[in-house]
């Protein structure tokens, strides 16, 4: 018969292995991701081929903006994260700890897309449009092209419209 100490050691080892395996799994990595509530109003993109709609999370606090989509391994095709920078300024993003490739849409205070730039997973290279912007929308890579979103298109959402107005 196994001694009580040996049995306790085996149980502890088994639990440690289970916990370690959970850290290696995608669900374990994705559990570090910040998830904000999805805003009740969808964001609309006025494109040449009509309006396209997205459910978005709004990051308007600095702590939310610092984390953004870090550690997020997947996201529905019609989902994104809108960053309200609080004022129009030069903006620079990076993709450290972000495993998903992204489209970054840089948006002026008038609600118009100024630039669409790619975000490569885990990159520390700065991503900046070189022009002042008020908002940034992060979507899954290729979503902008699939939906015909281009620079100059107007994005509409209560957070954007509060600054841009209804024009």
HUQUI-V531528 format. One record per helix or strand of 2 or more residues. SS is the DSSP state (helix for helix, strand for strand). FROM is the first residue (numbers start at 0). LEN is the number of residues. If there is no record, write none. Layout:
BEGIN
<<SS	FROM	LEN> <SS	FROM	LEN>>
END
This chain:
BEGIN
<<helix	3	21> <helix	25	5> <strand	42	5> <strand	49	10> <helix	61	6> <strand	78	11> <strand	101	6> <strand	111	8> <strand	132	8> <helix	142	4> <strand	153	3> <helix	157	7>>
END
